């Protein structure tokens, strides 16, 4: 398996020494994110997130299927991640790396297991038919902090997505096309976001840095991902190995993470409102007439 090109010893020492002097290579503060851009595609359920030079695309789709036998009243919700060789030479098709596995598991815990999406609302006929909602996460460029960018893209894509409207009459399920009935949004309960801290130094993570770049990730001695919503409800805290971190420092990181999550939530709400205003020129029927004209 190809390996990622590691930074040289001089680069590692330079980054570490700069952090000890309270400096980052791109001039940011320790608790500052790179510029974040969130854009939606022409099709509902497509979200494109750019975090510095890191770029992630998420696409939500839905189809009617049979529910799991042990959960006959729930729909199905899955998240699939893909890190292609286009992103980095160390990634291969159909050969998940440790980075891809961790990304997939953390997204599952943050979004699916936290109950952000009401899966009971996806049930159409108990034990027979339900909606299966799937989000495909494609990493287009990797320059550090994939977790935060991917989580933002998944939440934005799901909130932007619209599934076909349905009705049940005489035991017959009818799925309407967008021309017959306007698609409906998913039943969304809360919006969890990930905030990842990277720790540097030898004394129990003496320096904590937000939104590490790829080079900083190669130098750090540990990391911690905190997932929570704007109400301060923690969904998960993932501390996967590395140097131990003082409990007080971890509480301080969580406090700062809440502030960042509120900013993420405001960004998603604002971009969704802008996208709705852009699409609603003349209403839904005017959009259908425009499609017919084309």
C-alpha positions as CSV (number, residue, x, y, z in Angstrom):
1,X,0.0,0.0,0.0
2,X,1.4,3.4,-0.9
3,X,2.4,5.6,2.0
4,X,1.8,9.3,2.6
5,X,4.9,11.4,2.0
6,X,6.0,12.4,5.5
7,X,7.3,15.9,6.2
8,X,11.1,16.2,6.8
9,X,12.6,16.5,10.2
10,X,13.3,20.2,9.6
11,X,9.7,20.9,8.7
12,X,8.5,19.1,11.9
13,X,10.9,21.1,14.1
14,X,9.9,24.3,12.4
15,X,6.2,23.8,13.0
16,X,6.7,22.7,16.6
17,X,9.0,25.6,17.4
18,X,6.6,28.1,15.8
19,X,3.7,26.7,17.9
20,X,5.8,27.1,21.1
21,X,6.1,30.7,20.2
22,X,2.3,31.0,19.7
23,X,2.6,31.2,15.9
24,X,1.0,29.1,13.1
25,X,2.4,28.9,9.6
26,X,-0.7,30.5,8.1
27,X,-1.0,33.2,10.7
28,X,-4.1,32.0,12.4
29,X,-4.9,32.0,16.1
30,X,-4.9,28.6,17.9
31,X,-8.7,28.6,18.1
32,X,-9.4,29.9,14.6
33,X,-10.7,28.0,11.6
34,X,-9.6,28.5,8.0
35,X,-12.1,30.2,5.7
36,X,-15.2,28.1,5.3
37,X,-17.3,28.0,2.2
38,X,-20.6,26.1,1.8
39,X,-22.4,25.8,-1.5
40,X,-25.4,23.8,-2.6
41,X,-25.8,22.2,-6.0
42,X,-28.6,22.6,-8.5
43,X,-30.0,19.3,-7.3
44,X,-31.4,19.0,-3.8
45,X,-29.1,17.2,-1.3
46,X,-25.8,18.2,-2.8
47,X,-23.4,20.1,-0.4
48,X,-19.9,21.3,-1.3
49,X,-17.7,22.4,1.7
50,X,-14.4,24.0,1.4
51,X,-12.2,24.4,4.5
52,X,-9.0,26.1,3.5
53,X,-7.6,23.7,0.9
54,X,-9.7,20.8,2.1
55,X,-12.8,20.1,0.0
56,X,-15.6,17.6,0.7
57,X,-18.7,16.9,-1.4
58,X,-21.7,15.2,0.1
59,X,-24.7,13.9,-1.8
60,X,-27.9,12.6,-0.2
61,X,-30.3,10.2,-2.1
62,X,-33.3,8.2,-1.2
63,X,-35.1,5.0,-2.5
64,X,-38.0,2.8,-1.3
65,X,-36.8,-0.5,0.2
66,X,-37.7,-3.1,2.8
67,X,-36.9,-2.2,6.4
68,X,-34.8,-4.3,8.7
69,X,-36.7,-7.2,10.3
70,X,-35.6,-6.2,13.8
71,X,-36.7,-2.5,13.2
72,X,-39.9,-2.8,11.2
73,X,-41.1,0.7,12.1
74,X,-37.9,2.5,11.2
75,X,-36.4,3.6,7.9
76,X,-32.8,3.0,6.9
77,X,-30.1,5.7,7.1
78,X,-26.5,5.1,6.0
79,X,-23.3,7.1,5.4
80,X,-20.7,6.0,2.9
81,X,-17.3,7.7,2.6
82,X,-14.9,7.6,-0.3
83,X,-11.2,8.7,-0.4
84,X,-10.0,8.3,-3.9
85,X,-6.4,8.4,-5.2
86,X,-7.3,11.8,-6.6
87,X,-7.2,13.1,-3.1
88,X,-3.9,11.6,-2.1
89,X,-1.5,8.9,-3.5
90,X,-1.9,7.0,-0.2
91,X,-5.6,6.2,-0.8
92,X,-6.6,3.3,-3.1
93,X,-9.9,2.3,-4.5
94,X,-11.8,-0.4,-2.5
95,X,-8.9,-0.6,0.0
96,X,-10.1,1.5,3.0
97,X,-7.2,3.1,5.0
98,X,-7.3,3.8,8.7
99,X,-8.2,7.5,7.9
100,X,-11.2,6.4,5.9
101,X,-12.4,3.9,8.5
102,X,-12.1,6.4,11.4
103,X,-13.9,9.1,9.3
104,X,-16.8,6.7,8.5
105,X,-17.2,5.6,12.2
106,X,-17.1,9.1,13.6
107,X,-19.7,10.3,11.1
108,X,-21.9,7.4,12.0
109,X,-21.6,8.2,15.7
110,X,-22.1,11.9,15.3
111,X,-25.0,12.0,12.8
112,X,-26.8,8.6,12.8
113,X,-26.4,7.3,16.3
114,X,-27.2,10.7,17.9
115,X,-30.7,10.6,16.3
116,X,-30.3,13.7,14.2
117,X,-32.5,12.2,11.6
118,X,-35.9,10.9,12.6
119,X,-35.8,7.4,11.1
120,X,-39.3,6.6,12.2
121,X,-40.6,9.3,9.8
122,X,-39.0,7.3,6.9
123,X,-41.4,4.3,7.5
124,X,-44.0,4.0,4.8
125,X,-45.7,0.6,5.5
126,X,-44.7,-1.1,8.8
127,X,-42.5,-4.1,8.1
128,X,-42.9,-3.8,4.3
129,X,-41.7,-0.5,2.8
130,X,-39.6,2.4,4.0
131,X,-37.3,5.1,2.7
132,X,-33.6,4.3,2.6
133,X,-31.6,7.5,2.9
134,X,-28.0,7.4,1.9
135,X,-25.3,10.0,2.1
136,X,-22.2,9.6,-0.1
137,X,-19.2,11.6,1.1
138,X,-16.5,12.3,-1.5
139,X,-13.2,13.9,-0.4
140,X,-12.0,16.0,-3.3
141,X,-8.9,17.6,-1.6
142,X,-7.2,16.7,1.6
143,X,-5.2,19.4,3.5
144,X,-6.1,18.4,7.1
145,X,-9.2,18.3,9.3
146,X,-11.3,16.0,7.1
147,X,-13.6,15.2,10.0
148,X,-15.0,18.7,10.6
149,X,-15.5,19.4,6.9
150,X,-17.1,16.0,6.2
151,X,-19.6,16.4,9.1
152,X,-20.6,19.9,8.0
153,X,-21.1,18.6,4.5
154,X,-23.3,15.7,5.6
155,X,-25.5,17.8,7.9
156,X,-25.9,20.5,5.2
157,X,-26.7,17.9,2.5
158,X,-29.4,16.2,4.6
159,X,-31.0,19.4,5.6
160,X,-31.0,20.5,2.0
161,X,-32.4,17.2,0.7
162,X,-36.0,16.7,-0.5
163,X,-37.5,13.3,-0.9
164,X,-40.6,12.5,-3.1
165,X,-44.0,12.9,-1.5
166,X,-46.0,9.7,-0.9
167,X,-49.6,8.7,-0.1
168,X,-51.3,5.5,0.9
169,X,-54.8,4.7,-0.4
170,X,-56.5,1.3,-0.3
171,X,-53.3,-0.4,0.7
172,X,-51.5,1.0,-2.4
173,X,-48.4,3.2,-1.9
174,X,-48.0,6.0,-4.4
175,X,-44.7,7.9,-4.9
176,X,-45.2,11.2,-6.7
177,X,-42.8,12.8,-9.1
178,X,-41.7,16.4,-8.5
179,X,-44.1,17.4,-11.3
180,X,-47.1,16.0,-9.5
181,X,-46.2,17.0,-5.9
182,X,-43.5,19.2,-4.4
183,X,-40.8,17.0,-2.7
184,X,-40.7,17.2,1.1
185,X,-37.8,17.8,3.5
186,X,-36.6,15.1,5.9
187,X,-37.7,15.2,9.5
188,X,-34.6,16.7,11.1
189,X,-34.3,16.8,14.9
190,X,-31.0,18.5,15.7
191,X,-27.8,19.5,13.9
192,X,-24.6,17.9,15.4
193,X,-21.2,19.2,14.2
194,X,-17.6,18.0,14.8
195,X,-14.9,20.1,16.2
196,X,-11.4,18.6,16.2
197,X,-8.5,19.7,18.4
198,X,-4.9,18.7,17.8
199,X,-2.4,18.6,20.7
200,X,1.2,19.5,20.6
201,X,4.0,19.4,23.2
202,X,5.2,16.8,25.6
203,X,3.3,17.8,28.8
204,X,-0.2,16.3,28.5
205,X,-1.2,18.3,25.4
206,X,0.1,21.6,26.6
207,X,-0.9,23.3,23.3
208,X,-4.3,22.8,21.7
209,X,-4.9,23.9,18.1
210,X,-8.2,24.0,16.1
211,X,-8.5,23.0,12.5
212,X,-5.0,21.6,11.9
213,X,-3.6,21.5,8.4
214,X,-2.1,18.4,6.9
215,X,1.4,19.4,8.0
216,X,0.3,20.1,11.5
217,X,-1.5,16.7,11.7
218,X,1.8,15.0,10.9
219,X,3.5,16.7,13.9
220,X,0.8,16.5,16.5
221,X,1.0,14.1,19.5
222,X,-2.7,13.6,19.9
223,X,-6.2,14.7,18.8
224,X,-9.7,14.8,20.1
225,X,-13.0,15.2,18.2
226,X,-15.9,16.7,20.1
227,X,-19.4,16.3,18.5
228,X,-22.2,18.5,19.8
229,X,-25.1,20.6,18.7
230,X,-25.8,24.3,19.3
231,X,-27.7,23.5,22.5
232,X,-24.5,22.1,24.1
233,X,-25.7,18.5,24.0
234,X,-22.6,16.4,23.5
235,X,-23.1,13.5,21.0
236,X,-19.6,11.9,21.4
237,X,-16.0,12.7,22.3
238,X,-13.4,10.7,20.4
239,X,-9.9,10.6,21.8
240,X,-8.2,8.0,19.7
241,X,-4.8,7.3,21.3
242,X,-2.0,9.8,21.5
243,X,-0.7,11.7,24.5
244,X,-3.0,12.0,27.5
245,X,-4.9,15.3,27.9
246,X,-5.6,17.1,31.2
247,X,-9.3,17.1,32.2
248,X,-9.4,20.8,32.7
249,X,-7.9,21.4,29.2
250,X,-10.5,19.1,27.7
251,X,-13.3,21.1,29.4
252,X,-11.9,24.3,28.0
253,X,-11.8,22.7,24.5
254,X,-15.4,21.7,24.8
255,X,-16.4,25.2,25.8
256,X,-14.7,26.7,22.7
257,X,-16.2,23.9,20.6
258,X,-19.7,25.0,21.5
259,X,-19.0,28.5,20.2
260,X,-17.7,27.1,16.9
261,X,-20.7,24.8,16.6
262,X,-23.1,27.8,16.9
263,X,-21.2,29.5,14.1
264,X,-21.5,26.4,11.9
265,X,-25.2,26.2,12.7
266,X,-25.7,29.8,11.7
267,X,-23.7,29.3,8.5
268,X,-25.9,26.4,7.4
269,X,-29.1,28.2,8.3
270,X,-28.0,31.3,6.4
271,X,-26.9,29.3,3.3
272,X,-30.1,27.3,3.3
273,X,-32.2,30.5,3.4
274,X,-30.2,32.0,0.6
275,X,-30.6,28.8,-1.5
276,X,-34.3,28.7,-0.9
277,X,-34.7,32.4,-1.9
278,X,-32.6,31.7,-5.1
279,X,-34.8,28.7,-6.0
280,X,-38.2,30.3,-5.2
281,X,-38.2,32.9,-8.0
282,X,-41.9,32.9,-8.9
283,X,-42.6,29.8,-6.8
284,X,-42.5,26.1,-7.6
285,X,-44.8,26.2,-10.6
286,X,-42.6,28.9,-12.3
287,X,-39.6,26.5,-11.9
288,X,-41.6,23.7,-13.6
289,X,-42.6,26.1,-16.4
290,X,-38.9,27.0,-16.9
291,X,-38.0,23.3,-17.1
292,X,-40.7,22.8,-19.7
293,X,-39.4,25.8,-21.7
294,X,-35.9,24.3,-21.8
